[in-house]
Each structure stands twice: as C-alpha cells, then as structure tokens.
Amino acid sequence: MYTMYMALHITNPEVEQKVRNMASITGESITEAIGAAADERIARALPGGMKAPTPSVEEVQALIRSFNLQPINEDLTDDEILGYGPEGFCE
C-alpha cells in the first residue's frame, strides 16, 4: 500500500517562530513538536479527554500474578509488626 504525505506550509512568521521555539525548548524536531502539540490539543478537545482503556479482569489478574509476592517481616512477632517492643510502643 502506498501512502502519500504532504508537508505543511506555514505562512505566518509568528506561528513558524513559535513552532521553532517549542521544538528548541523540548529538544524535538519541528515535526515531532508539531505532532506532540497536535496530540495534546486533540486530547483536550475530546469530551473527557483521552482516557486510558479500562483493563479487563483477566489483564488485572495477569498483572497480579506477575508480581513475585514474598512475606515481609516474617521473622517479626505480631506485636513487633504493630510497633510494640520490650519497652512498650516504639516510634
């Protein structure tokens, strides 16, 4: 499949300078800066902004299973976990 791209032609010198300044500040190319600015503007213009898709139950369960959960402080007594020591409550 052949895709044709057409370059933008900015005829307003003030707008061109703004784009060049934006690219300089962000460290992006002019094309990247314009693309990022367009993405941000589109996100603000959409109702409710661009929302991340809601993960399915299966995706959440897979994420939980991916964690290598290990007991924490398993050598401590229940009182020590709550902050109680030989002299009472410790901060």
mmCIF file as gemmi writes it, N, C-alpha and C atoms, coordinates in Angstrom:
data_model
loop_
_atom_site.group_PDB
_atom_site.id
_atom_site.type_symbol
_atom_site.label_atom_id
_atom_site.label_alt_id
_atom_site.label_comp_id
_atom_site.label_asym_id
_atom_site.label_entity_id
_atom_site.label_seq_id
_atom_site.pdbx_PDB_ins_code
_atom_site.Cartn_x
_atom_site.Cartn_y
_atom_site.Cartn_z
_atom_site.occupancy
_atom_site.B_iso_or_equiv
_atom_site.pdbx_formal_charge
_atom_site.auth_seq_id
_atom_site.auth_asym_id
_atom_site.pdbx_PDB_model_num
ATOM 1 N N . MET Axp A 1 ? 0.846 -1.176 0 1 0 ? 1 A 1
ATOM 2 C CA . MET Axp A 1 ? 0 0 0 1 0 ? 1 A 1
ATOM 3 C C . MET Axp A 1 ? 0.888 1.234 0 1 0 ? 1 A 1
ATOM 4 N N . TYR Axp A 2 ? 0.566 2.174 -0.794 1 0 ? 2 A 1
ATOM 5 C CA . TYR Axp A 2 ? 1.34 3.392 -0.925 1 0 ? 2 A 1
ATOM 6 C C . TYR Axp A 2 ? 0.651 4.505 -0.147 1 0 ? 2 A 1
ATOM 7 N N . THR Axp A 3 ? 1.414 5.185 0.708 1 0 ? 3 A 1
ATOM 8 C CA . THR Axp A 3 ? 0.873 6.294 1.488 1 0 ? 3 A 1
ATOM 9 C C . THR Axp A 3 ? 1.568 7.565 1.058 1 0 ? 3 A 1
ATOM 10 N N . MET Axp A 4 ? 0.804 8.588 0.832 1 0 ? 4 A 1
ATOM 11 C CA . MET Axp A 4 ? 1.37 9.863 0.418 1 0 ? 4 A 1
ATOM 12 C C . MET Axp A 4 ? 1.254 10.855 1.572 1 0 ? 4 A 1
ATOM 13 N N . TYR Axp A 5 ? 2.351 11.503 1.877 1 0 ? 5 A 1
ATOM 14 C CA . TYR Axp A 5 ? 2.356 12.519 2.921 1 0 ? 5 A 1
ATOM 15 C C . TYR Axp A 5 ? 2.548 13.873 2.275 1 0 ? 5 A 1
ATOM 16 N N . MET Axp A 6 ? 1.903 14.862 2.815 1 0 ? 6 A 1
ATOM 17 C CA . MET Axp A 6 ? 2.029 16.21 2.286 1 0 ? 6 A 1
ATOM 18 C C . MET Axp A 6 ? 2.605 17.089 3.384 1 0 ? 6 A 1
ATOM 19 N N . ALA Axp A 7 ? 3.592 17.863 3.058 1 0 ? 7 A 1
ATOM 20 C CA . ALA Axp A 7 ? 4.237 18.747 4.026 1 0 ? 7 A 1
ATOM 21 C C . ALA Axp A 7 ? 3.314 19.902 4.377 1 0 ? 7 A 1
ATOM 22 N N . LEU Axp A 8 ? 3.476 20.404 5.589 1 0 ? 8 A 1
ATOM 23 C CA . LEU Axp A 8 ? 2.751 21.603 5.992 1 0 ? 8 A 1
ATOM 24 C C . LEU Axp A 8 ? 3.52 22.814 5.503 1 0 ? 8 A 1
ATOM 25 N N . HIS Axp A 9 ? 2.791 23.827 5.154 1 0 ? 9 A 1
ATOM 26 C CA . HIS Axp A 9 ? 3.419 25.074 4.729 1 0 ? 9 A 1
ATOM 27 C C . HIS Axp A 9 ? 2.892 26.16 5.656 1 0 ? 9 A 1
ATOM 28 N N . ILE Axp A 10 ? 3.74 26.652 6.526 1 0 ? 10 A 1
ATOM 29 C CA . ILE Axp A 10 ? 3.326 27.673 7.489 1 0 ? 10 A 1
ATOM 30 C C . ILE Axp A 10 ? 3.676 29.038 6.91 1 0 ? 10 A 1
ATOM 31 N N . THR Axp A 11 ? 2.654 29.833 6.645 1 0 ? 11 A 1
ATOM 32 C CA . THR Axp A 11 ? 2.88 31.137 6.018 1 0 ? 11 A 1
ATOM 33 C C . THR Axp A 11 ? 2.891 32.281 7.021 1 0 ? 11 A 1
ATOM 34 N N . ASN Axp A 12 ? 2.562 31.978 8.269 1 0 ? 12 A 1
ATOM 35 C CA . ASN Axp A 12 ? 2.551 33.018 9.299 1 0 ? 12 A 1
ATOM 36 C C . ASN Axp A 12 ? 3.887 32.984 10.026 1 0 ? 12 A 1
ATOM 37 N N . PRO Axp A 13 ? 4.707 34.053 9.91 1 0 ? 13 A 1
ATOM 38 C CA . PRO Axp A 13 ? 6.028 34.044 10.536 1 0 ? 13 A 1
ATOM 39 C C . PRO Axp A 13 ? 5.986 33.89 12.054 1 0 ? 13 A 1
ATOM 40 N N . GLU Axp A 14 ? 4.962 34.438 12.704 1 0 ? 14 A 1
ATOM 41 C CA . GLU Axp A 14 ? 4.857 34.315 14.159 1 0 ? 14 A 1
ATOM 42 C C . GLU Axp A 14 ? 4.599 32.868 14.566 1 0 ? 14 A 1
ATOM 43 N N . VAL Axp A 15 ? 3.739 32.184 13.837 1 0 ? 15 A 1
ATOM 44 C CA . VAL Axp A 15 ? 3.445 30.784 14.133 1 0 ? 15 A 1
ATOM 45 C C . VAL Axp A 15 ? 4.687 29.932 13.876 1 0 ? 15 A 1
ATOM 46 N N . GLU Axp A 16 ? 5.38 30.214 12.783 1 0 ? 16 A 1
ATOM 47 C CA . GLU Axp A 16 ? 6.595 29.462 12.486 1 0 ? 16 A 1
ATOM 48 C C . GLU Axp A 16 ? 7.623 29.64 13.598 1 0 ? 16 A 1
ATOM 49 N N . GLN Axp A 17 ? 7.759 30.855 14.107 1 0 ? 17 A 1
ATOM 50 C CA . GLN Axp A 17 ? 8.721 31.103 15.186 1 0 ? 17 A 1
ATOM 51 C C . GLN Axp A 17 ? 8.303 30.38 16.463 1 0 ? 17 A 1
ATOM 52 N N . LYS Axp A 18 ? 7.001 30.352 16.751 1 0 ? 18 A 1
ATOM 53 C CA . LYS Axp A 18 ? 6.514 29.634 17.929 1 0 ? 18 A 1
ATOM 54 C C . LYS Axp A 18 ? 6.847 28.143 17.835 1 0 ? 18 A 1
ATOM 55 N N . VAL Axp A 19 ? 6.649 27.568 16.65 1 0 ? 19 A 1
ATOM 56 C CA . VAL Axp A 19 ? 6.935 26.147 16.461 1 0 ? 19 A 1
ATOM 57 C C . VAL Axp A 19 ? 8.424 25.89 16.627 1 0 ? 19 A 1
ATOM 58 N N . ARG Axp A 20 ? 9.249 26.755 16.063 1 0 ? 20 A 1
ATOM 59 C CA . ARG Axp A 20 ? 10.701 26.584 16.197 1 0 ? 20 A 1
ATOM 60 C C . ARG Axp A 20 ? 11.129 26.724 17.661 1 0 ? 20 A 1
ATOM 61 N N . ASN Axp A 21 ? 10.542 27.663 18.378 1 0 ? 21 A 1
ATOM 62 C CA . ASN Axp A 21 ? 10.847 27.829 19.807 1 0 ? 21 A 1
ATOM 63 C C . ASN Axp A 21 ? 10.422 26.594 20.596 1 0 ? 21 A 1
ATOM 64 N N . MET Axp A 22 ? 9.229 26.087 20.302 1 0 ? 22 A 1
ATOM 65 C CA . MET Axp A 22 ? 8.735 24.905 21 1 0 ? 22 A 1
ATOM 66 C C . MET Axp A 22 ? 9.673 23.724 20.76 1 0 ? 22 A 1
ATOM 67 N N . ALA Axp A 23 ? 10.093 23.535 19.518 1 0 ? 23 A 1
ATOM 68 C CA . ALA Axp A 23 ? 10.995 22.423 19.199 1 0 ? 23 A 1
ATOM 69 C C . ALA Axp A 23 ? 12.332 22.604 19.898 1 0 ? 23 A 1
ATOM 70 N N . SER Axp A 24 ? 12.805 23.83 19.959 1 0 ? 24 A 1
ATOM 71 C CA . SER Axp A 24 ? 14.087 24.096 20.609 1 0 ? 24 A 1
ATOM 72 C C . SER Axp A 24 ? 14.016 23.819 22.111 1 0 ? 24 A 1
ATOM 73 N N . ILE Axp A 25 ? 12.937 24.246 22.728 1 0 ? 25 A 1
ATOM 74 C CA . ILE Axp A 25 ? 12.766 24.07 24.179 1 0 ? 25 A 1
ATOM 75 C C . ILE Axp A 25 ? 12.624 22.593 24.537 1 0 ? 25 A 1
ATOM 76 N N . THR Axp A 26 ? 11.855 21.848 23.735 1 0 ? 26 A 1
ATOM 77 C CA . THR Axp A 26 ? 11.6 20.435 24.052 1 0 ? 26 A 1
ATOM 78 C C . THR Axp A 26 ? 12.69 19.508 23.555 1 0 ? 26 A 1
ATOM 79 N N . GLY Axp A 27 ? 13.571 20.013 22.692 1 0 ? 27 A 1
ATOM 80 C CA . GLY Axp A 27 ? 14.627 19.167 22.151 1 0 ? 27 A 1
ATOM 81 C C . GLY Axp A 27 ? 14.131 18.221 21.076 1 0 ? 27 A 1
ATOM 82 N N . GLU Axp A 28 ? 12.973 18.497 20.524 1 0 ? 28 A 1
ATOM 83 C CA . GLU Axp A 28 ? 12.391 17.665 19.478 1 0 ? 28 A 1
ATOM 84 C C . GLU Axp A 28 ? 12.658 18.293 18.114 1 0 ? 28 A 1
ATOM 85 N N . SER Axp A 29 ? 12.432 17.507 17.088 1 0 ? 29 A 1
ATOM 86 C CA . SER Axp A 29 ? 12.45 18.089 15.748 1 0 ? 29 A 1
ATOM 87 C C . SER Axp A 29 ? 11.169 18.908 15.589 1 0 ? 29 A 1
ATOM 88 N N . ILE Axp A 30 ? 11.125 19.732 14.568 1 0 ? 30 A 1
ATOM 89 C CA . ILE Axp A 30 ? 9.916 20.528 14.329 1 0 ? 30 A 1
ATOM 90 C C . ILE Axp A 30 ? 8.728 19.603 14.088 1 0 ? 30 A 1
ATOM 91 N N . THR Axp A 31 ? 8.94 18.536 13.338 1 0 ? 31 A 1
ATOM 92 C CA . THR Axp A 31 ? 7.861 17.587 13.066 1 0 ? 31 A 1
ATOM 93 C C . THR Axp A 31 ? 7.366 16.929 14.352 1 0 ? 31 A 1
ATOM 94 N N . GLU Axp A 32 ? 8.286 16.496 15.211 1 0 ? 32 A 1
ATOM 95 C CA . GLU Axp A 32 ? 7.898 15.868 16.483 1 0 ? 32 A 1
ATOM 96 C C . GLU Axp A 32 ? 7.159 16.861 17.377 1 0 ? 32 A 1
ATOM 97 N N . ALA Axp A 33 ? 7.629 18.1 17.416 1 0 ? 33 A 1
ATOM 98 C CA . ALA Axp A 33 ? 6.991 19.118 18.257 1 0 ? 33 A 1
ATOM 99 C C . ALA Axp A 33 ? 5.568 19.405 17.786 1 0 ? 33 A 1
ATOM 100 N N . ILE Axp A 34 ? 5.384 19.506 16.479 1 0 ? 34 A 1
ATOM 101 C CA . ILE Axp A 34 ? 4.037 19.755 15.953 1 0 ? 34 A 1
ATOM 102 C C . ILE Axp A 34 ? 3.139 18.558 16.238 1 0 ? 34 A 1
ATOM 103 N N . GLY Axp A 35 ? 3.661 17.337 16.061 1 0 ? 35 A 1
ATOM 104 C CA . GLY Axp A 35 ? 2.862 16.14 16.336 1 0 ? 35 A 1
ATOM 105 C C . GLY Axp A 35 ? 2.44 16.052 17.79 1 0 ? 35 A 1
ATOM 106 N N . ALA Axp A 36 ? 3.378 16.329 18.711 1 0 ? 36 A 1
ATOM 107 C CA . ALA Axp A 36 ? 3.058 16.273 20.143 1 0 ? 36 A 1
ATOM 108 C C . ALA Axp A 36 ? 2.04 17.348 20.504 1 0 ? 36 A 1
ATOM 109 N N . ALA Axp A 37 ? 2.21 18.546 19.938 1 0 ? 37 A 1
ATOM 110 C CA . ALA Axp A 37 ? 1.262 19.631 20.22 1 0 ? 37 A 1
ATOM 111 C C . ALA Axp A 37 ? -0.123 19.283 19.695 1 0 ? 37 A 1
ATOM 112 N N . ALA Axp A 38 ? -0.188 18.669 18.515 1 0 ? 38 A 1
ATOM 113 C CA . ALA Axp A 38 ? -1.479 18.263 17.956 1 0 ? 38 A 1
ATOM 114 C C . ALA Axp A 38 ? -2.128 17.195 18.836 1 0 ? 38 A 1
ATOM 115 N N . ASP Axp A 39 ? -1.339 16.22 19.294 1 0 ? 39 A 1
ATOM 116 C CA . ASP Axp A 39 ? -1.877 15.177 20.178 1 0 ? 39 A 1
ATOM 117 C C . ASP Axp A 39 ? -2.451 15.776 21.457 1 0 ? 39 A 1
ATOM 118 N N . GLU Axp A 40 ? -1.707 16.707 22.063 1 0 ? 40 A 1
ATOM 119 C CA . GLU Axp A 40 ? -2.175 17.335 23.298 1 0 ? 40 A 1
ATOM 120 C C . GLU Axp A 40 ? -3.445 18.142 23.064 1 0 ? 40 A 1
ATOM 121 N N . ARG Axp A 41 ? -3.518 18.865 21.959 1 0 ? 41 A 1
ATOM 122 C CA . ARG Axp A 41 ? -4.703 19.667 21.658 1 0 ? 41 A 1
ATOM 123 C C . ARG Axp A 41 ? -5.907 18.777 21.406 1 0 ? 41 A 1
ATOM 124 N N . ILE Axp A 42 ? -5.692 17.676 20.676 1 0 ? 42 A 1
ATOM 125 C CA . ILE Axp A 42 ? -6.788 16.739 20.411 1 0 ? 42 A 1
ATOM 126 C C . ILE Axp A 42 ? -7.293 16.137 21.722 1 0 ? 42 A 1
ATOM 127 N N . ALA Axp A 43 ? -6.385 15.774 22.611 1 0 ? 43 A 1
ATOM 128 C CA . ALA Axp A 43 ? -6.778 15.188 23.898 1 0 ? 43 A 1
ATOM 129 C C . ALA Axp A 43 ? -7.617 16.161 24.709 1 0 ? 43 A 1
ATOM 130 N N . ARG Axp A 44 ? -7.26 17.441 24.671 1 0 ? 44 A 1
ATOM 131 C CA . ARG Axp A 44 ? -8.03 18.449 25.411 1 0 ? 44 A 1
ATOM 132 C C . ARG Axp A 44 ? -9.375 18.712 24.763 1 0 ? 44 A 1
ATOM 133 N N . ALA Axp A 45 ? -9.456 18.57 23.443 1 0 ? 45 A 1
ATOM 134 C CA . ALA Axp A 45 ? -10.685 18.887 22.723 1 0 ? 45 A 1
ATOM 135 C C . ALA Axp A 45 ? -11.731 17.781 22.814 1 0 ? 45 A 1
ATOM 136 N N . LEU Axp A 46 ? -11.292 16.544 23.025 1 0 ? 46 A 1
ATOM 137 C CA . LEU Axp A 46 ? -12.238 15.434 23.112 1 0 ? 46 A 1
ATOM 138 C C . LEU Axp A 46 ? -13.015 15.509 24.417 1 0 ? 46 A 1
ATOM 139 N N . PRO Axp A 47 ? -14.285 15.113 24.401 1 0 ? 47 A 1
ATOM 140 C CA . PRO Axp A 47 ? -15.059 15.108 25.639 1 0 ? 47 A 1
ATOM 141 C C . PRO Axp A 47 ? -14.407 14.191 26.672 1 0 ? 47 A 1
ATOM 142 N N . GLY Axp A 48 ? -14.085 14.727 27.812 1 0 ? 48 A 1
ATOM 143 C CA . GLY Axp A 48 ? -13.469 13.941 28.879 1 0 ? 48 A 1
ATOM 144 C C . GLY Axp A 48 ? -12.011 13.644 28.636 1 0 ? 48 A 1
ATOM 145 N N . GLY Axp A 49 ? -11.433 14.214 27.599 1 0 ? 49 A 1
ATOM 146 C CA . GLY Axp A 49 ? -10.028 13.958 27.302 1 0 ? 49 A 1
ATOM 147 C C . GLY Axp A 49 ? -9.831 12.531 26.834 1 0 ? 49 A 1
ATOM 148 N N . MET Axp A 50 ? -8.623 12.21 26.489 1 0 ? 50 A 1
ATOM 149 C CA . MET Axp A 50 ? -8.318 10.843 26.059 1 0 ? 50 A 1
ATOM 150 C C . MET Axp A 50 ? -8.118 9.996 27.303 1 0 ? 50 A 1
ATOM 151 N N . LYS Axp A 51 ? -8.958 9.016 27.458 1 0 ? 51 A 1
ATOM 152 C CA . LYS Axp A 51 ? -8.872 8.151 28.634 1 0 ? 51 A 1
ATOM 153 C C . LYS Axp A 51 ? -8.162 6.855 28.267 1 0 ? 51 A 1
ATOM 154 N N . ALA Axp A 52 ? -7.414 6.365 29.205 1 0 ? 52 A 1
ATOM 155 C CA . ALA Axp A 52 ? -6.753 5.074 29.003 1 0 ? 52 A 1
ATOM 156 C C . ALA Axp A 52 ? -7.824 3.992 28.993 1 0 ? 52 A 1
ATOM 157 N N . PRO Axp A 53 ? -7.661 2.99 28.159 1 0 ? 53 A 1
ATOM 158 C CA . PRO Axp A 53 ? -8.661 1.921 28.14 1 0 ? 53 A 1
ATOM 159 C C . PRO Axp A 53 ? -8.703 1.192 29.475 1 0 ? 53 A 1
ATOM 160 N N . THR Axp A 54 ? -9.892 0.796 29.874 1 0 ? 54 A 1
ATOM 161 C CA . THR Axp A 54 ? -10.062 0.067 31.124 1 0 ? 54 A 1
ATOM 162 C C . THR Axp A 54 ? -9.594 -1.37 30.926 1 0 ? 54 A 1
ATOM 163 N N . PRO Axp A 55 ? -8.669 -1.831 31.777 1 0 ? 55 A 1
ATOM 164 C CA . PRO Axp A 55 ? -8.18 -3.198 31.608 1 0 ? 55 A 1
ATOM 165 C C . PRO Axp A 55 ? -9.27 -4.204 31.962 1 0 ? 55 A 1
ATOM 166 N N . SER Axp A 56 ? -9.203 -5.351 31.316 1 0 ? 56 A 1
ATOM 167 C CA . SER Axp A 56 ? -10.165 -6.415 31.603 1 0 ? 56 A 1
ATOM 168 C C . SER Axp A 56 ? -9.779 -7.096 32.918 1 0 ? 56 A 1
ATOM 169 N N . VAL Axp A 57 ? -10.695 -7.879 33.438 1 0 ? 57 A 1
ATOM 170 C CA . VAL Axp A 57 ? -10.438 -8.622 34.67 1 0 ? 57 A 1
ATOM 171 C C . VAL Axp A 57 ? -9.257 -9.562 34.471 1 0 ? 57 A 1
ATOM 172 N N . GLU Axp A 58 ? -9.195 -10.179 33.296 1 0 ? 58 A 1
ATOM 173 C CA . GLU Axp A 58 ? -8.097 -11.108 33.009 1 0 ? 58 A 1
ATOM 174 C C . GLU Axp A 58 ? -6.757 -10.383 33 1 0 ? 58 A 1
ATOM 175 N N . GLU Axp A 59 ? -6.722 -9.167 32.459 1 0 ? 59 A 1
ATOM 176 C CA . GLU Axp A 59 ? -5.473 -8.398 32.429 1 0 ? 59 A 1
ATOM 177 C C . GLU Axp A 59 ? -5.022 -8.023 33.837 1 0 ? 59 A 1
ATOM 178 N N . VAL Axp A 60 ? -5.966 -7.65 34.688 1 0 ? 60 A 1
ATOM 179 C CA . VAL Axp A 60 ? -5.626 -7.3 36.072 1 0 ? 60 A 1
ATOM 180 C C . VAL Axp A 60 ? -5.125 -8.535 36.817 1 0 ? 60 A 1
ATOM 181 N N . GLN Axp A 61 ? -5.79 -9.665 36.626 1 0 ? 61 A 1
ATOM 182 C CA . GLN Axp A 61 ? -5.349 -10.893 37.288 1 0 ? 61 A 1
ATOM 183 C C . GLN Axp A 61 ? -3.957 -11.303 36.809 1 0 ? 61 A 1
ATOM 184 N N . ALA Axp A 62 ? -3.683 -11.144 35.522 1 0 ? 62 A 1
ATOM 185 C CA . ALA Axp A 62 ? -2.352 -11.477 34.995 1 0 ? 62 A 1
ATOM 186 C C . ALA Axp A 62 ? -1.293 -10.556 35.602 1 0 ? 62 A 1
ATOM 187 N N . LEU Axp A 63 ? -1.624 -9.303 35.775 1 0 ? 63 A 1
ATOM 188 C CA . LEU Axp A 63 ? -0.696 -8.362 36.392 1 0 ? 63 A 1
ATOM 189 C C . LEU Axp A 63 ? -0.416 -8.761 37.839 1 0 ? 63 A 1
ATOM 190 N N . ILE Axp A 64 ? -1.447 -9.116 38.582 1 0 ? 64 A 1
ATOM 191 C CA . ILE Axp A 64 ? -1.272 -9.522 39.98 1 0 ? 64 A 1
ATOM 192 C C . ILE Axp A 64 ? -0.408 -10.779 40.057 1 0 ? 64 A 1
ATOM 193 N N . ARG Axp A 65 ? -0.661 -11.733 39.165 1 0 ? 65 A 1
ATOM 194 C CA . ARG Axp A 65 ? 0.129 -12.965 39.168 1 0 ? 65 A 1
ATOM 195 C C . ARG Axp A 65 ? 1.585 -12.712 38.799 1 0 ? 65 A 1
ATOM 196 N N . SER Axp A 66 ? 1.842 -11.62 38.071 1 0 ? 66 A 1
ATOM 197 C CA . SER Axp A 66 ? 3.212 -11.348 37.637 1 0 ? 66 A 1
ATOM 198 C C . SER Axp A 66 ? 4.107 -10.858 38.776 1 0 ? 66 A 1
ATOM 199 N N . PHE Axp A 67 ? 3.518 -10.409 39.863 1 0 ? 67 A 1
ATOM 200 C CA . PHE Axp A 67 ? 4.314 -9.965 40.997 1 0 ? 67 A 1
ATOM 201 C C . PHE Axp A 67 ? 4.806 -11.165 41.795 1 0 ? 67 A 1
ATOM 202 N N . ASN Axp A 68 ? 6.061 -11.126 42.165 1 0 ? 68 A 1
ATOM 203 C CA . ASN Axp A 68 ? 6.638 -12.199 42.961 1 0 ? 68 A 1
ATOM 204 C C . ASN Axp A 68 ? 6.478 -11.799 44.427 1 0 ? 68 A 1
ATOM 205 N N . LEU Axp A 69 ? 5.302 -12.055 44.968 1 0 ? 69 A 1
ATOM 206 C CA . LEU Axp A 69 ? 4.988 -11.613 46.324 1 0 ? 69 A 1
ATOM 207 C C . LEU Axp A 69 ? 5.667 -12.507 47.35 1 0 ? 69 A 1
ATOM 208 N N . GLN Axp A 70 ? 6.37 -11.883 48.258 1 0 ? 70 A 1
ATOM 209 C CA . GLN Axp A 70 ? 7.066 -12.584 49.335 1 0 ? 70 A 1
ATOM 210 C C . GLN Axp A 70 ? 6.611 -11.978 50.662 1 0 ? 70 A 1
ATOM 211 N N . PRO Axp A 71 ? 6.567 -12.792 51.706 1 0 ? 71 A 1
ATOM 212 C CA . PRO Axp A 71 ? 6.204 -12.246 53.021 1 0 ? 71 A 1
ATOM 213 C C . PRO Axp A 71 ? 7.209 -11.173 53.453 1 0 ? 71 A 1
ATOM 214 N N . ILE Axp A 72 ? 6.695 -10.146 54.087 1 0 ? 72 A 1
ATOM 215 C CA . ILE Axp A 72 ? 7.54 -9.07 54.59 1 0 ? 72 A 1
ATOM 216 C C . ILE Axp A 72 ? 7.615 -9.196 56.109 1 0 ? 72 A 1
ATOM 217 N N . ASN Axp A 73 ? 8.795 -9.062 56.651 1 0 ? 73 A 1
ATOM 218 C CA . ASN Axp A 73 ? 8.997 -9.121 58.105 1 0 ? 73 A 1
ATOM 219 C C . ASN Axp A 73 ? 8.447 -10.409 58.7 1 0 ? 73 A 1
ATOM 220 N N . GLU Axp A 74 ? 8.656 -11.52 58.028 1 0 ? 74 A 1
ATOM 221 C CA . GLU Axp A 74 ? 8.106 -12.773 58.524 1 0 ? 74 A 1
ATOM 222 C C . GLU Axp A 74 ? 8.768 -13.238 59.812 1 0 ? 74 A 1
ATOM 223 N N . ASP Axp A 75 ? 9.927 -12.662 60.147 1 0 ? 75 A 1
ATOM 224 C CA . ASP Axp A 75 ? 10.614 -13.061 61.375 1 0 ? 75 A 1
ATOM 225 C C . ASP Axp A 75 ? 10.132 -12.26 62.581 1 0 ? 75 A 1
ATOM 226 N N . LEU Axp A 76 ? 9.234 -11.285 62.376 1 0 ? 76 A 1
ATOM 227 C CA . LEU Axp A 76 ? 8.752 -10.459 63.485 1 0 ? 76 A 1
ATOM 228 C C . LEU Axp A 76 ? 7.484 -11.055 64.08 1 0 ? 76 A 1
ATOM 229 N N . THR Axp A 77 ? 7.291 -10.784 65.37 1 0 ? 77 A 1
ATOM 230 C CA . THR Axp A 77 ? 6.051 -11.201 66.025 1 0 ? 77 A 1
ATOM 231 C C . THR Axp A 77 ? 4.961 -10.203 65.656 1 0 ? 77 A 1
ATOM 232 N N . ASP Axp A 78 ? 3.722 -10.553 65.936 1 0 ? 78 A 1
ATOM 233 C CA . ASP Axp A 78 ? 2.611 -9.644 65.652 1 0 ? 78 A 1
ATOM 234 C C . ASP Axp A 78 ? 2.785 -8.322 66.387 1 0 ? 78 A 1
ATOM 235 N N . ASP Axp A 79 ? 3.225 -8.372 67.646 1 0 ? 79 A 1
ATOM 236 C CA . ASP Axp A 79 ? 3.433 -7.145 68.422 1 0 ? 79 A 1
ATOM 237 C C . ASP Axp A 79 ? 4.52 -6.285 67.797 1 0 ? 79 A 1
ATOM 238 N N . GLU Axp A 80 ? 5.598 -6.9 67.341 1 0 ? 80 A 1
ATOM 239 C CA . GLU Axp A 80 ? 6.685 -6.138 66.726 1 0 ? 80 A 1
ATOM 240 C C . GLU Axp A 80 ? 6.23 -5.482 65.429 1 0 ? 80 A 1
ATOM 241 N N . ILE Axp A 81 ? 5.401 -6.167 64.68 1 0 ? 81 A 1
ATOM 242 C CA . ILE Axp A 81 ? 4.874 -5.59 63.442 1 0 ? 81 A 1
ATOM 243 C C . ILE Axp A 81 ? 4.041 -4.355 63.755 1 0 ? 81 A 1
ATOM 244 N N . LEU Axp A 82 ? 3.287 -4.402 64.851 1 0 ? 82 A 1
ATOM 245 C CA . LEU Axp A 82 ? 2.458 -3.263 65.246 1 0 ? 82 A 1
ATOM 246 C C . LEU Axp A 82 ? 3.253 -2.156 65.921 1 0 ? 82 A 1
ATOM 247 N N . GLY Axp A 83 ? 4.528 -2.391 66.204 1 0 ? 83 A 1
ATOM 248 C CA . GLY Axp A 83 ? 5.366 -1.355 66.79 1 0 ? 83 A 1
ATOM 249 C C . GLY Axp A 83 ? 5.596 -1.497 68.276 1 0 ? 83 A 1
ATOM 250 N N . TYR Axp A 84 ? 5.195 -2.618 68.846 1 0 ? 84 A 1
ATOM 251 C CA . TYR Axp A 84 ? 5.414 -2.827 70.273 1 0 ? 84 A 1
ATOM 252 C C . TYR Axp A 84 ? 6.709 -3.615 70.476 1 0 ? 84 A 1
ATOM 253 N N . GLY Axp A 85 ? 7.528 -3.14 71.402 1 0 ? 85 A 1
ATOM 254 C CA . GLY Axp A 85 ? 8.756 -3.809 71.755 1 0 ? 85 A 1
ATOM 255 C C . GLY Axp A 85 ? 8.776 -4.136 73.229 1 0 ? 85 A 1
ATOM 256 N N . PRO Axp A 86 ? 9.935 -4.5 73.749 1 0 ? 86 A 1
ATOM 257 C CA . PRO Axp A 86 ? 10.042 -4.853 75.172 1 0 ? 86 A 1
ATOM 258 C C . PRO Axp A 86 ? 9.658 -3.701 76.094 1 0 ? 86 A 1
ATOM 259 N N . GLU Axp A 87 ? 9.881 -2.46 75.659 1 0 ? 87 A 1
ATOM 260 C CA . GLU Axp A 87 ? 9.555 -1.283 76.498 1 0 ? 87 A 1
ATOM 261 C C . GLU Axp A 87 ? 8.18 -0.698 76.162 1 0 ? 87 A 1
ATOM 262 N N . GLY Axp A 88 ? 7.371 -1.391 75.397 1 0 ? 88 A 1
ATOM 263 C CA . GLY Axp A 88 ? 6.063 -0.853 75.003 1 0 ? 88 A 1
ATOM 264 C C . GLY Axp A 88 ? 6.113 -0.344 73.57 1 0 ? 88 A 1
ATOM 265 N N . PHE Axp A 89 ? 5.266 0.666 73.314 1 0 ? 89 A 1
ATOM 266 C CA . PHE Axp A 89 ? 5.148 1.191 71.942 1 0 ? 89 A 1
ATOM 267 C C . PHE Axp A 89 ? 6.401 1.962 71.581 1 0 ? 89 A 1
ATOM 268 N N . CYS Axp A 90 ? 6.943 1.699 70.406 1 0 ? 90 A 1
ATOM 269 C CA . CYS Axp A 90 ? 8.138 2.396 69.903 1 0 ? 90 A 1
ATOM 270 C C . CYS Axp A 90 ? 7.747 3.18 68.669 1 0 ? 90 A 1
ATOM 271 N N . GLU Axp A 91 ? 8.301 4.366 68.527 1 0 ? 91 A 1
ATOM 272 C CA . GLU Axp A 91 ? 8.025 5.168 67.329 1 0 ? 91 A 1
ATOM 273 C C . GLU Axp A 91 ? 9.079 4.976 66.308 1 0 ? 91 A 1
